[in-house]
Each structure stands twice: as structure tokens, then as C-alpha cells.
Amino acid sequence: MGSASKAFNNMLFAAVLTASMVAVVVSGFQFEVGENMGWRKPTGKEPETYNEWAARNRFHIGDSVHFKYRKDSVLVVSSADYLTCNKSNPISKFDDGNTVFQFDHSGFFYFISGQPGNCESGERLIIRVMHPSEVEAPELAPSPSAGGNSGWNSDNWGPPGVISSSIKLSVVSYFMTVVAALCVMVCLFV
Ligand SMILES: *[C@@H]1O[C@H](CO)[C@@H](O)[C@H](O)[C@H]1NC(C)=O
């Protein structure tokens, strides 16, 4: 093949690599609130509360939570209104049954149900979105699985260094995969 097609391949390589880098930075993870059961008034037989679920997860800026519900609503409220289940002055209110809420900053987000009595029964959720400085923890964990059960709970909002390292590792391995795949493609066609 001529040098023109080589140049074209190099350009293609650069373009695809750039696009995949942008995709990683921009896209967030979408969490499913309540997993299979969705957003509803707890019966008390659930394996965990909404906040226990939230405590098991790490939320980053750009991530979102998906609420699936029927005859219910999602109110974003202040911490004071969360504590008292006060539904009278929400920051935002959603009742379309299928709500995706994206985190645009770090810190705490408070969600309660707008149905009478539901918040009081445990249909409420606190999510803490990690600050970027926590995500860029410098040390690398020996294994991504090391942080599986790290004693993280609603009383302990300490920085999850091990988990953020594993996220960094997975981003690195994603890039290695993309780069390797592209090298193979370019080598085949040159
Ligand atoms: C709920 O909040 C509103 C506005 O802040 C307040 O006027 C009301 O008294 C509160 N209701 C309860 C039950 O605390």
C-alpha cells in the first residue's frame, strides 16, 4: 500500500482514539435505584434499604440514578426536609415513572417519595457524590477486587481510596484494550 493510505490509517487511528477518550470522560454510569424492585414503599422484607444500597456504591460526577416507579414520585429535597420527610418544598419533583437524575456536582443529594407516608416507611435515599480529588487517589490497589466490602456505611463517609484506584485501573485497562485493538486493525490494513 502507498504512503497515502498509511497516512489515512494514521489519521483514522488518531480519530478513533480521540473519540474513545472523549467517550470515557463524558459518559457516566447509570445506577438502578432499588435494582429489580425499583422505587417504591418498602415492605420491610427487602434485603437492604435504599441507603444500604447507596452505601455499597461509589457515585461520581456525571453518573446518574434511574428511578422506576408507578403511582409514586421522586422529590429532590434539602437535608432538613429529608430528615423530616417534608414534601412541601422540593428542589425538584418528578412523577413520570421513569426518572433519570444526573449528578452535576459532588456532595450529598437527598431523594424522598412524594406519596403520603412512603418516605416515613423508608422510601428515601441519600447519595453522596465523590469529589474529583477523591477519585484521583494516587496509590494503585494491588487488585480491583480488594475493596469489595470496605465497611462503608451511612455513618462513615470517609474517602474510598481503594475503590477509586480500581476505577482508575479499569479505565487504564479499557484504554489498553482500545489501543491494542486499533494497533491490530492498523497493522492488518497497512
Ligand atoms: C415543611 O416545610 C415547610 C416549608 O419550609 C414548613 O412551612 C412546614 O411547616 C414544614 N412541615 C413540617 C411538617 O415540618
The ligand as an SDF file (V2000), in Angstrom:
LIG
                    3D

 14 14  0  0  0  0  0  0  0  0999 V2000
  -42.3360   21.7070   55.8110 C   0  0  0  0  0  0  0  0  0  0  0  0
  -41.6090   22.8020   55.2900 O   0  0  0  0  0  0  0  0  0  0  0  0
  -42.3760   23.9790   55.1730 C   0  0  0  0  0  0  0  0  0  0  0  0
  -41.5330   25.0000   54.4530 C   0  0  0  0  0  0  0  0  0  0  0  0
  -40.2310   25.0510   54.9670 O   0  0  0  0  0  0  0  0  0  0  0  0
  -42.8430   24.4200   56.5420 C   0  0  0  0  0  0  0  0  0  0  0  0
  -43.6190   25.5940   56.4540 O   0  0  0  0  0  0  0  0  0  0  0  0
  -43.6550   23.2980   57.1790 C   0  0  0  0  0  0  0  0  0  0  0  0
  -44.0090   23.6490   58.4910 O   0  0  0  0  0  0  0  0  0  0  0  0
  -42.8890   22.0110   57.1780 C   0  0  0  0  0  0  0  0  0  0  0  0
  -43.7650   20.9350   57.5920 N   0  0  0  0  0  0  0  0  0  0  0  0
  -43.4270   20.0830   58.5480 C   0  0  0  0  0  0  0  0  0  0  0  0
  -44.4260   19.0130   58.8210 C   0  0  0  0  0  0  0  0  0  0  0  0
  -42.3590   20.1430   59.1340 O   0  0  0  0  0  0  0  0  0  0  0  0
  1  2  1  0
  1 10  1  0
  2  3  1  0
  3  4  1  0
  3  6  1  0
  4  5  1  0
  6  7  1  0
  6  8  1  0
  8  9  1  0
  8 10  1  0
 10 11  1  0
 11 12  1  0
 12 13  1  0
 12 14  2  0
M  END
$$$$
